[in-house]
Amino acid sequence: MKTLIIVSKCLRVTEFNSLESSYEFHFRGVFLGESLRGVQLRGPPDLQVQRGGEYLLYVQLVCLEDGLLRGRIIKVRPLGECVDRS
């Protein structure tokens, strides 16, 4: 499986159960020759990802279908923490 780095804004968080949540992120562009209209990811509910927040995501690609990139979150970091403030 491919590992990707994505910088995006969270549009929606849906909790399925105590073990997994679904996260939808904004994305417009092309990846591997396919036009994308969004990113749908799964991951544990304790990631502290909030709707409207911007994040740097490490993602394991699951599939590309119907213009959506689907995957699993490996690691997430708020974009504001990635800025060098020196």
C-alpha positions, 0 to 999 in steps of 0.5 A: 500500500502507498503512503501519502502526505496530504495537507487539507481542511476537515469538512466532516467528522462522523463517529461510527463506534468507539473504535473508528471514525470517518473523516472527510477532507477537502481536495480538488485536483488530480492524483495518479491521473484521476480527477478527485473531488474529495478525500474520505479517511478512516481512523481512531476517534481519539485523533483530535481532528475537528471540522474546519481544522487544517491538518498535515496527514500521513495516509495509507491509500486504500483505493481511488474510486468515483473521484474519491481518495479513500484511506486510513490515517496513520498520523495527523498533525494540526497545520499550525504546529508545522510552521517554523516560528523562528 
